[in-house]
Amino acid sequence: MTAVTDEDNGNGNNNGNNNGNGNSNSNGGGSGKAAGDTSGRGRDGRWDDGLIARRAAAAETDEAGEAAPRAPAEDDAEPQVEAYVPSGGPLPPRLDALRELVGLSRARLDRDTLAEAGRVLDEAAARQRLSSRHTVIAVAGATGSGKSTLFNALAGAPISDTGLRRPTTSQPIACSWTDGAAGLLDRLAVPGRLRRRPHPGPAAFDEALQGLVLVDLPDHDSAATEHRDQVDRVLALVDAVIWVVDPEKYADAALHERYLRPLAGHAEVTFVVLNQTDRLPGEAADLVLDDLRRLLDEDGIALGEHGEPGATVMSLSALTGDGVPELREMVGRFVQDRTAATRRLWADVDAAAARLRPVYVAEGRPGLGERAREEFTDRLAEAVGAAAAGQAAEREWRRNAGRACGTPWLRLWRWYENRGLPGSLDRMGQALTPPEEELTARQRVEQAVRIVADDAADGLPGPWAQAVREAAFNGAKGLPEALDELAVKAGAPGASKRSGGTEAGQGATAGVPLIAPVGGRPAKPPRPKWWPAAVLAQVSMTLLQIFGGLWLVGQIIGVLEPGLVTPALIMLAGVVGGPLVEWSCAAAIRGPARRYGQEAERRLREAAAGCGRARVLDPVAAELVRYREVRERYVTVTEFSTTGR
């Protein structure tokens, strides 16, 4: 620190007036004559920081023969940087969980949604690489609120210019009480010419303030857009902020709506100071302070009263010094606590998690239940015609039994009846579904996919619900054709057989129904062991009929001796026995035929369910698992936010 005497005060002021307008914030430092800047000098007109200060001190040493004792400047001192060391509390796990959350969500959420969380992670990593011995506190306020005056009062010297001209402060000015804060100031983009050290005095040697880096910001309501941009940029990087309000603008909507309300979660690193109380008569200061507390409470800012964590609210007069020692004491305790950076990062994570809540927190318990899966399987089975296939298989079993065990005369009649007649019962049985239902088979598949997707996405946040629906619809693009192929392979009656040169998708889009009325037949069902005996019995009955008939014919033409009773009885036994054997076989095959049809329906149903599961249900389930993973990370990010540290 540069030693300063009261006798040199006049020289410094005269030098500043001769060289320019004395505004420290409008010109860069190179030489004192060109810059016209007196705020970076001591009261003797000399620069007390940077290269010029060292050269001036060296020149005085050569002239006087000995150097006056002084504190080392920040730039020429040996850096004393203590790396940021987390306290080992829940903050590192929260940051890790937030980082994993962002990584898992990049493919499902847009960049703007994750932008704030990414910024918090970047700033947390940048802050953790820098000194933990220092606490960076910004002094912010509106035009004419007296923040620069308060900044000078805390620093114990007129470091930041004050005056009637507005805006007075155009760039951030920093004052560091100890060495090793260069990295923090580089992060804030504070130019080297605007980095100060407190002048020797009680404020400079206050042990409680060692480690404090105080930053005076431009006016947050400045007419200059670049000033407001600088305020927003620095406020996002400092560890804490002192908001300076005055009796006229303490209820300004711009302050409350743009800054205090959005930063309500940062109450523990916030000071709200009502300045210029010397302008208020009597008890007016207490009334204004109470109204300020009311406004802060409406903004959602917790007030640190009665030992509760929250914002510090107080009144003072930076001009007269009334209340400044109390604020300096509070700031000193805050700095020595060495938790401001952790508190700020904690609040930043809370704010980022609150913004992400709508895209991670579901209403109810979303998922794909067993009932939804069964209903989806039922709809696919209906679309592929599993029930009709089972009925057709049952009819085929009975048809084969009738062919094997029926009388030859009845079989001949059925052959004649089905000889290409379009209205025959046998051909009508081959049709799986009526034409009006055939044309809607594809719609039934699409409806089944849509319903199961809606069931799975019900209650999910918008992006994840959309991801579930996309997974279902993408998987269902070839589902109708795949189900058609299953029906063909299963030999379901009416299953469409595509020609070799026609793609399935082309046939579907050309209006070919999923289940066409023309197709193959299932393989012949196996015959029971008793079928040969039934066939032999039917053959015997037929032979009896033939034998009895021939006997009667022989008697009629006179070849055989007359005797109608015996041949008639033999022929009657064959005529009655044939249908009786056929009826007995029909009764015996009823159970096996039904079981065979049920087995055919089950196989086709399971094949359709497997196809739907692989193409639709599994991708949907994968999306739900991914959502549950990110939901668990989000819970880790937020689980400590209401339980303290």
C-alpha positions in Angstrom: 0.0 0.0 0.0 1.2 3.5 -0.8 1.8 5.8 2.2 -0.3 8.9 1.9 -0.1 12.2 3.9 -2.7 14.8 4.3 -0.3 17.5 3.1 -0.2 15.9 -0.4 -4.0 16.1 -0.9 -3.9 19.4 -2.6 -1.3 18.3 -5.1 -3.3 15.3 -6.1 -6.4 17.3 -6.8 -4.6 20.1 -8.7 -2.8 17.5 -10.8 -6.0 15.9 -11.7 -7.7 19.1 -12.6 -4.8 20.2 -14.9 -4.7 16.9 -16.8 -8.4 16.4 -17.5 -11.8 16.3 -15.9 -10.7 13.9 -13.1 -13.0 11.1 -14.1 -11.4 7.8 -13.4 -13.8 5.8 -15.4 -13.8 7.3 -18.8 -10.2 7.0 -19.9 -7.5 4.2 -19.7 -4.3 4.6 -17.8 -1.0 5.1 -19.6 0.3 8.4 -18.3 -1.3 10.7 -15.8 -1.2 13.6 -18.2 -3.1 11.9 -21.0 -5.6 10.1 -18.8 -6.8 12.8 -16.6 -7.6 10.2 -13.9 -7.1 11.0 -10.2 -9.1 8.2 -8.7 -6.3 5.7 -9.1 -3.8 7.9 -7.3 -3.0 8.6 -3.8 -3.7 11.9 -2.2 -0.3 13.1 -3.3 -1.3 12.7 -7.0 0.8 9.5 -7.6 -0.5 6.2 -8.9 -0.7 3.7 -6.2 -1.1 0.6 -8.4 0.7 -1.0 -11.3 4.0 -0.2 -13.0 3.9 3.6 -12.6 3.6 3.2 -8.8 6.7 1.0 -8.7 8.7 3.4 -10.9 7.7 6.4 -8.8 8.8 4.6 -5.6 12.1 3.6 -7.2 12.7 7.2 -8.3 12.1 8.5 -4.8 14.4 5.8 -3.4 17.2 7.1 -5.7 16.6 10.7 -4.7 16.3 10.2 -1.0 18.8 7.4 -0.7 16.4 5.2 1.1 12.9 3.9 0.4 10.0 4.8 2.5 8.3 1.7 4.0 5.2 0.6 2.1 3.0 -2.4 1.7 3.7 -4.4 -1.4 1.4 -3.7 -4.3 -0.7 -6.6 -5.6 1.0 -6.9 -9.0 4.6 -7.0 -7.6 3.8 -9.2 -4.6 4.4 -12.9 -4.7 1.0 -14.5 -5.5 -0.6 -16.1 -2.6 -3.4 -18.1 -4.1 -5.2 -20.7 -2.2 -7.1 -23.0 -4.5 -10.8 -23.3 -3.9 -11.5 -26.3 -1.7 -15.1 -27.5 -1.4 -16.3 -28.1 2.1 -17.0 -31.7 1.4 -20.7 -31.1 1.9 -23.5 -31.9 -0.5 -22.5 -29.2 -3.1 -20.0 -31.4 -5.0 -22.5 -34.3 -5.4 -25.1 -31.8 -6.5 -22.8 -30.4 -9.1 -21.8 -33.9 -10.3 -25.5 -34.8 -10.5 -26.3 -31.6 -12.4 -23.5 -32.4 -14.8 -24.7 -35.9 -15.4 -28.3 -34.6 -15.8 -27.2 -32.2 -18.5 -25.2 -34.9 -20.3 -28.1 -37.4 -20.3 -30.6 -34.7 -21.4 -28.7 -33.3 -24.4 -30.3 -35.6 -26.8 -33.9 -34.9 -25.5 -33.9 -31.3 -24.5 -33.0 -28.3 -26.7 -29.9 -26.2 -26.1 -31.8 -23.2 -24.7 -33.4 -25.3 -22.0 -30.0 -26.5 -20.7 -28.2 -23.2 -21.3 -28.6 -21.9 -17.7 -27.6 -25.3 -16.1 -24.5 -25.4 -18.4 -23.6 -21.8 -17.4 -23.9 -22.7 -13.7 -21.6 -25.7 -14.2 -19.0 -23.6 -16.1 -19.0 -20.8 -13.6 -18.8 -23.3 -10.7 -15.8 -24.9 -12.3 -14.2 -21.5 -12.9 -14.8 -20.3 -9.3 -13.5 -23.5 -7.8 -10.2 -23.1 -9.7 -9.7 -19.7 -8.0 -8.9 -18.6 -4.5 -11.1 -19.6 -1.6 -9.5 -17.0 0.7 -11.2 -14.2 -1.1 -14.8 -13.1 -1.1 -15.9 -11.0 -4.0 -18.8 -8.6 -3.1 -20.3 -6.2 -5.6 -21.9 -2.9 -4.6 -24.8 -2.3 -6.9 -27.5 0.4 -7.0 -29.5 2.8 -9.1 -28.4 6.2 -10.3 -27.9 8.6 -7.4 -28.3 5.9 -4.7 -24.9 6.7 -3.2 -23.3 3.3 -3.9 -20.0 4.8 -4.9 -20.0 6.8 -1.7 -20.7 3.7 0.3 -17.9 1.9 -1.6 -15.5 4.7 -0.6 -16.7 4.6 3.0 -16.0 0.9 3.2 -12.6 1.2 1.6 -11.8 4.2 3.8 -10.6 6.3 0.8 -12.2 8.1 -2.2 -11.4 5.3 -4.7 -14.5 5.6 -6.8 -15.6 9.0 -8.1 -18.8 10.5 -6.8 -20.6 13.6 -8.0 -23.7 15.1 -9.6 -22.8 14.1 -13.1 -24.6 10.9 -14.2 -23.5 8.2 -14.7 -20.4 8.7 -12.5 -19.3 5.1 -12.6 -19.0 3.7 -16.1 -16.8 0.6 -15.5 -16.4 -1.8 -12.5 -13.8 -0.6 -10.0 -12.3 -3.2 -7.6 -10.6 -2.8 -4.3 -8.8 -5.8 -2.9 -7.7 -6.0 0.8 -5.2 -8.8 0.3 -3.0 -10.3 -2.5 -3.9 -13.2 -4.7 -7.2 -11.9 -6.1 -5.9 -11.3 -9.6 -7.5 -14.4 -11.0 -10.9 -13.4 -9.6 -10.6 -9.9 -11.0 -9.6 -11.3 -14.4 -12.7 -13.4 -14.3 -14.7 -10.3 -13.7 -12.9 -8.5 -16.5 -11.9 -5.6 -14.3 -9.1 -3.7 -16.1 -5.7 -3.5 -14.3 -6.0 0.3 -14.2 -9.2 0.0 -12.2 -7.9 -2.4 -9.5 -7.2 -0.6 -6.2 -5.9 -1.3 -2.7 -7.3 0.5 0.3 -5.2 3.3 1.7 -3.5 2.8 5.0 -5.9 3.3 7.8 -8.4 1.4 10.0 -10.3 0.0 7.0 -7.1 -1.3 5.3 -5.8 -3.1 8.4 -9.1 -4.4 9.6 -8.4 -8.1 10.1 -12.1 -9.0 9.5 -11.8 -7.5 6.0 -8.7 -9.4 4.9 -9.8 -11.4 1.9 -12.4 -9.0 0.8 -12.6 -7.9 -2.9 -15.1 -5.1 -3.2 -16.4 -4.1 -6.7 -18.2 -0.9 -7.4 -20.6 -1.4 -10.4 -22.1 1.0 -12.8 -25.7 2.0 -12.3 -28.2 -0.8 -13.1 -30.7 1.7 -14.4 -28.2 3.7 -16.5 -29.3 5.1 -19.8 -26.2 3.5 -21.3 -26.9 0.0 -22.4 -23.3 -1.1 -22.0 -23.4 -0.1 -18.3 -26.5 -2.3 -17.7 -24.8 -5.2 -19.6 -21.7 -4.9 -17.3 -23.9 -5.0 -14.2 -25.7 -8.1 -15.4 -22.4 -9.8 -16.3 -20.6 -9.1 -13.0 -23.6 -9.9 -10.9 -23.6 -13.4 -12.4 -20.0 -13.9 -11.2 -19.6 -12.3 -7.8 -19.9 -14.2 -4.5 -22.3 -11.7 -2.9 -23.9 -8.3 -3.6 -24.7 -5.2 -1.6 -27.8 -3.5 -3.0 -27.8 0.2 -2.2 -31.2 1.9 -2.4 -32.3 5.4 -1.5 -35.5 6.7 0.0 -36.7 7.7 -3.5 -36.0 4.6 -5.5 -36.2 1.8 -3.0 -39.5 0.6 -4.5 -38.4 1.0 -8.1 -40.0 -1.7 -10.2 -36.9 -2.1 -12.4 -34.8 -3.1 -9.3 -37.4 -5.5 -7.9 -38.6 -7.2 -11.1 -35.3 -7.4 -12.9 -32.9 -8.2 -10.1 -34.3 -8.8 -6.6 -37.2 -11.1 -7.5 -35.2 -13.4 -9.9 -32.4 -13.6 -7.3 -34.7 -14.4 -4.4 -33.0 -17.7 -3.9 -29.7 -15.9 -3.3 -30.9 -14.2 -0.1 -28.0 -15.5 2.0 -25.5 -13.7 -0.2 -27.5 -10.5 -0.4 -27.3 -7.3 1.5 -29.9 -4.6 1.0 -28.9 -1.2 2.4 -31.2 1.8 2.7 -28.8 4.7 2.1 -29.2 8.5 2.7 -31.2 8.1 5.9 -29.8 11.5 6.8 -32.3 13.0 4.4 -35.2 11.4 6.3 -36.6 13.3 9.3 -37.5 11.7 12.6 -38.9 8.1 12.4 -39.3 8.2 8.6 -36.2 6.1 8.2 -37.7 3.3 10.2 -41.0 3.5 8.3 -39.1 3.4 4.9 -37.0 0.5 6.2 -40.1 -1.5 7.2 -41.7 -0.8 3.8 -38.5 -2.0 2.2 -38.7 -5.3 4.2 -42.3 -5.7 3.1 -41.3 -5.3 -0.6 -38.5 -7.8 -0.2 -40.9 -10.3 1.4 -43.3 -9.9 -1.5 -40.3 -10.6 -3.8 -39.8 -13.9 -2.1 -36.5 -12.9 -0.4 -36.0 -14.5 3.0 -34.9 -11.9 5.5 -32.1 -12.8 7.9 -33.8 -11.9 11.1 -33.9 -13.5 14.5 -31.0 -15.8 13.6 -32.7 -17.2 10.5 -30.6 -17.4 7.2 -31.5 -14.8 4.7 -30.8 -11.3 3.3 -29.3 -8.6 5.6 -31.4 -5.5 5.6 -30.3 -2.3 7.3 -30.2 1.5 7.0 -27.3 3.9 7.0 -25.9 7.1 5.7 -22.7 6.7 3.7 -22.3 10.5 3.6 -22.3 11.0 7.4 -20.9 7.6 8.2 -23.9 6.7 10.4 -24.3 2.9 10.2 -21.2 2.3 8.1 -19.2 0.7 10.9 -22.1 -1.8 11.5 -22.2 -2.7 7.9 -18.4 -3.1 7.8 -18.6 -5.4 10.8 -21.3 -7.5 9.1 -19.3 -7.7 6.0 -16.2 -8.7 8.0 -18.0 -11.6 9.6 -19.4 -12.6 6.2 -15.9 -12.6 4.7 -14.3 -14.5 7.5 -16.9 -17.2 7.3 -15.4 -18.1 3.9 -18.6 -19.7 2.7 -19.9 -17.0 0.4 -18.7 -18.7 -2.8 -20.2 -22.0 -1.7 -23.5 -20.3 -0.8 -23.5 -18.5 -4.2 -22.9 -21.7 -6.1 -25.5 -23.4 -4.0 -28.1 -20.8 -4.9 -27.1 -20.9 -8.5 -27.7 -24.7 -8.6 -31.1 -24.2 -6.9 -32.1 -21.6 -9.5 -31.0 -23.8 -12.4 -32.9 -26.8 -10.9 -36.0 -24.6 -10.4 -35.9 -23.6 -14.1 -35.5 -27.3 -15.1 -38.3 -28.5 -12.9 -41.0 -28.4 -15.7 -39.0 -30.6 -18.0 -38.1 -33.3 -15.3 -41.0 -33.5 -12.8 -43.9 -35.6 -14.0 -47.5 -35.5 -12.8 -48.3 -38.7 -11.1 -46.4 -41.9 -11.8 -45.8 -42.2 -15.6 -44.9 -45.6 -17.1 -46.1 -48.5 -19.1 -48.3 -50.7 -16.9 -49.1 -54.3 -17.4 -52.7 -53.5 -18.4 -51.5 -51.1 -21.1 -49.2 -53.8 -22.5 -52.0 -56.4 -22.5 -54.4 -54.0 -24.3 -51.7 -53.3 -26.9 -51.3 -57.0 -27.5 -55.0 -57.5 -27.8 -55.2 -54.7 -30.4 -52.4 -56.2 -32.4 -53.9 -59.7 -32.2 -57.2 -58.2 -33.5 -55.4 -56.4 -36.3 -53.5 -59.5 -37.4 -56.6 -61.6 -37.1 -55.5 -64.1 -34.4 -59.0 -65.0 -33.3 -60.1 -65.5 -36.9 -57.0 -67.6 -37.6 -57.8 -69.8 -34.6 -61.4 -70.3 -35.9 -60.1 -71.1 -39.3 -57.7 -73.7 -37.9 -60.5 -75.2 -36.0 -62.7 -75.4 -39.1 -59.8 -76.9 -41.0 -59.4 -79.6 -38.4 -63.1 -80.4 -38.7 -63.0 -80.3 -42.5 -60.1 -82.9 -42.5 -62.0 -85.0 -40.1 -65.1 -84.9 -42.3 -63.1 -85.8 -45.3 -61.5 -88.8 -43.5 -64.5 -90.0 -41.6 -67.5 -88.9 -43.7 -69.4 -91.0 -46.1 -68.2 -91.0 -49.6 -71.6 -89.9 -50.9 -71.6 -86.8 -48.7 -68.0 -86.0 -49.6 -69.0 -86.3 -53.3 -71.9 -84.0 -52.8 -69.7 -81.4 -51.0 -67.1 -81.6 -53.8 -69.8 -80.9 -56.3 -71.2 -78.1 -54.3 -67.8 -76.4 -53.9 -66.8 -76.9 -57.5 -66.0 -73.2 -58.1 -69.3 -71.8 -56.8 -68.5 -68.3 -55.3 -71.1 -68.5 -52.6 -70.2 -71.8 -51.2 -69.8 -72.1 -47.4 -66.3 -73.5 -47.7 -65.0 -70.5 -49.6 -66.8 -68.1 -47.4 -65.1 -69.7 -44.4 -61.7 -69.0 -45.9 -62.3 -65.2 -45.7 -60.7 -64.0 -42.5 -62.5 -60.6 -42.2 -65.2 -58.8 -44.1 -64.0 -56.3 -46.7 -64.9 -53.3 -44.6 -62.8 -54.6 -41.8 -59.9 -55.6 -44.0 -59.5 -52.0 -45.2 -59.2 -50.8 -41.6 -56.5 -53.3 -40.4 -53.7 -50.8 -40.9 -55.7 -48.2 -39.0 -56.2 -50.7 -36.2 -52.4 -51.1 -35.9 -51.8 -47.3 -36.0 -54.5 -46.8 -33.4 -53.0 -49.5 -31.1 -49.6 -47.7 -31.3 -51.1 -44.3 -30.7 -53.0 -45.5 -27.6 -50.0 -47.2 -26.0 -47.8 -44.2 -26.7 -50.4 -41.9 -25.1 -50.6 -44.2 -22.1 -46.9 -44.3 -21.7 -46.5 -40.6 -22.1 -49.3 -39.6 -19.9 -48.1 -37.4 -17.1 -44.5 -37.0 -18.5 -43.0 -33.6 -19.0 -43.4 -32.3 -22.6 -40.0 -33.2 -24.0 -40.0 -36.7 -22.6 -43.6 -37.3 -23.6 -42.6 -36.3 -27.2 -39.6 -38.6 -27.1 -41.8 -41.5 -26.0 -44.3 -40.9 -28.8 -41.5 -40.6 -31.4 -40.0 -43.8 -30.2 -43.3 -45.6 -30.6 -44.2 -44.1 -34.0 -40.7 -44.7 -35.4 -40.8 -48.3 -34.3 -44.3 -48.8 -35.7 -43.4 -47.6 -39.3 -42.9 -51.2 -40.5 -45.2 -52.9 -38.0 -48.2 -53.5 -40.3 -46.0 -55.2 -42.9 -44.2 -57.3 -40.2 -47.6 -58.4 -38.8 -48.7 -59.3 -42.3 -45.6 -61.5 -42.8 -46.2 -63.2 -39.5 -49.8 -64.0 -40.6 -48.4 -65.5 -43.9 -45.8 -67.5 -42.2 -48.3 -68.8 -39.7 -50.5 -69.9 -42.6 -53.5 -67.9 -41.3 -56.4 -68.2 -43.8 -56.7 -64.9 -45.7 -53.2 -63.8 -44.9 -51.9 -61.7 -47.8 -49.0 -63.2 -49.8 -46.9 -60.5 -51.4 -45.5 -61.2 -54.8 -41.8 -61.4 -55.1 -41.4 -58.1 -57.0 -43.6 -56.0 -54.7 -42.4 -54.5 -51.5 -44.6 -54.8 -48.5 -44.6 -51.1 -47.9 -45.6 -50.4 -51.5 -48.5 -52.8 -51.3 -49.8 -51.2 -48.2 -49.6 -47.7 -49.5 -51.2 -48.8 -52.8 -54.4 -49.8 -50.9 -53.6 -53.5 -50.4 -55.2 -54.4 -47.0 -53.1 -55.8 -44.2 -55.2 -59.0 -44.2 -56.3 -59.8 -47.8 -59.1 -62.2 -48.7 -56.8 -64.2 -50.9 -54.1 -66.3 -49.3 -52.7 -69.6 -48.3 -54.1 -72.3 -46.1 -52.6 -73.6 -42.9 -50.8 -76.9 -42.9 -53.0 -79.9 -42.4 -53.5 -80.6 -38.7 -52.3 -83.9 -37.3 -54.7 -86.8 -37.2 -55.6 -88.5 -33.9 -54.6 -92.1 -33.5 -58.2 -93.3 -33.6 -58.7 -91.8 -37.1 -57.6 -95.0 -39.0 -60.1 -97.1 -37.0 -62.8 -94.6 -37.9 -61.8 -94.6 -41.5 -61.8 -98.4 -41.5 -65.3 -98.4 -39.9 -66.6 -95.9 -42.6 -65.1 -98.1 -45.3 -66.8 -101.1 -43.8 -70.1 -99.3 -43.8 -69.6 -98.3 -47.4 -68.7 -101.9 -48.4 -71.9 -103.1 -46.6 -73.9 -100.7 -48.6 -72.3 -101.8 -51.9 -72.6 -105.5 -51.0 -76.2 -105.2 -50.0 -77.0 -103.2 -53.1 -75.3 -105.7 -55.4 -77.1 -108.5 -53.7 -80.5 -106.8 -54.2 -79.6 -106.1 -57.9 -78.7 -109.7 -58.4 -82.0 -110.9 -57.0 -83.8 -108.4 -59.1 -82.2 -109.5 -62.4 -82.7 -113.1 -61.3 -79.0 -114.0 -60.9 -79.5 -114.8 -57.2 -82.3 -116.5 -55.4 -85.0 -114.2 -54.1 -84.7 -113.1 -50.5 -85.0 -109.4 -49.9 -84.7 -109.3 -46.1 -81.1 -110.2 -45.7 -79.6 -107.9 -48.4 -81.9 -105.2 -47.4 -80.8 -105.4 -43.7 -77.1 -105.5 -44.8 -77.6 -102.4 -47.0 -79.6 -100.6 -44.3 -76.8 -101.3 -41.8 -74.3 -99.7 -44.2 -76.6 -96.8 -44.9 -77.3 -96.1 -41.2 -73.8 -97.0 -40.0 -72.0 -94.5 -42.3 -73.7 -91.3 -41.0 -73.5 -92.8 -37.5 -69.8 -93.2 -37.7 -69.4 -89.7 -39.2 -71.5 -88.2 -36.4 -69.5 -90.0 -33.8 -66.3 -88.8 -35.3 -67.6 -85.2 -35.4 -68.5 -85.4 -31.7 -65.1 -86.9 -30.9 -63.1 -84.2 -32.8 -64.9 -81.2 -31.3 -62.6 -80.9 -28.3 -59.3 -81.5 -30.2 -60.4 -79.1 -33.0 -61.2 -76.4 -30.4 -57.8 -76.9 -28.7 -56.0 -76.9 -32.1 -57.7 -73.6 -33.0 -56.9 -72.1 -29.6 -53.2 -73.1 -30.1 -53.1 -71.5 -33.5 -54.6 -68.3 -32.1 -52.1 -68.3 -29.3 -49.1 -68.8 -31.6 -50.2 -66.0 -33.8 -51.1 -63.8 -30.9 -47.7 -64.4 -29.3 -45.9 -63.7 -32.6 -47.8 -60.4 -33.0 -47.1 -59.5 -29.4 -43.3 -60.3 -29.8 -43.2 -58.1 -32.9 -45.0 -55.3 -31.2 -42.8 -55.6 -28.2 -39.6 -55.5 -30.2 -40.7 -52.6 -32.4 -42.8 -50.4 -30.0 -42.8 -51.5 -26.4 -39.1 -51.9 -26.0 -38.2 -48.5 -27.5 -40.9 -46.9 -25.3 -39.6 -48.7 -22.2 -36.0 -47.6 -23.0 -37.2 -44.0 -23.2 -39.0 -44.4 -19.8 -35.8 -45.8 -18.3 -33.9 -42.9 -19.6 -36.4 -40.5 -18.1 -36.2 -42.3 -14.7 -32.4 -42.0 -14.8 -32.5 -38.2 -15.4 -35.3 -38.0 -12.8 -33.0 -39.6 -10.3 -30.2 -37.2 -11.1 -32.6 -34.3 -10.8 -33.7 -35.5 -7.4 -30.0 -35.6 -6.3 -29.7 -32.0 -7.5 -32.7 -30.9 -5.5 -32.9 -33.2 -2.5 -30.8 -30.9 -0.3 -32.3 -27.6 -1.4 -34.8 -27.4 1.4 -32.8 -29.2 4.1 -29.9 -26.7 4.4 -26.2 -27.6 4.0 
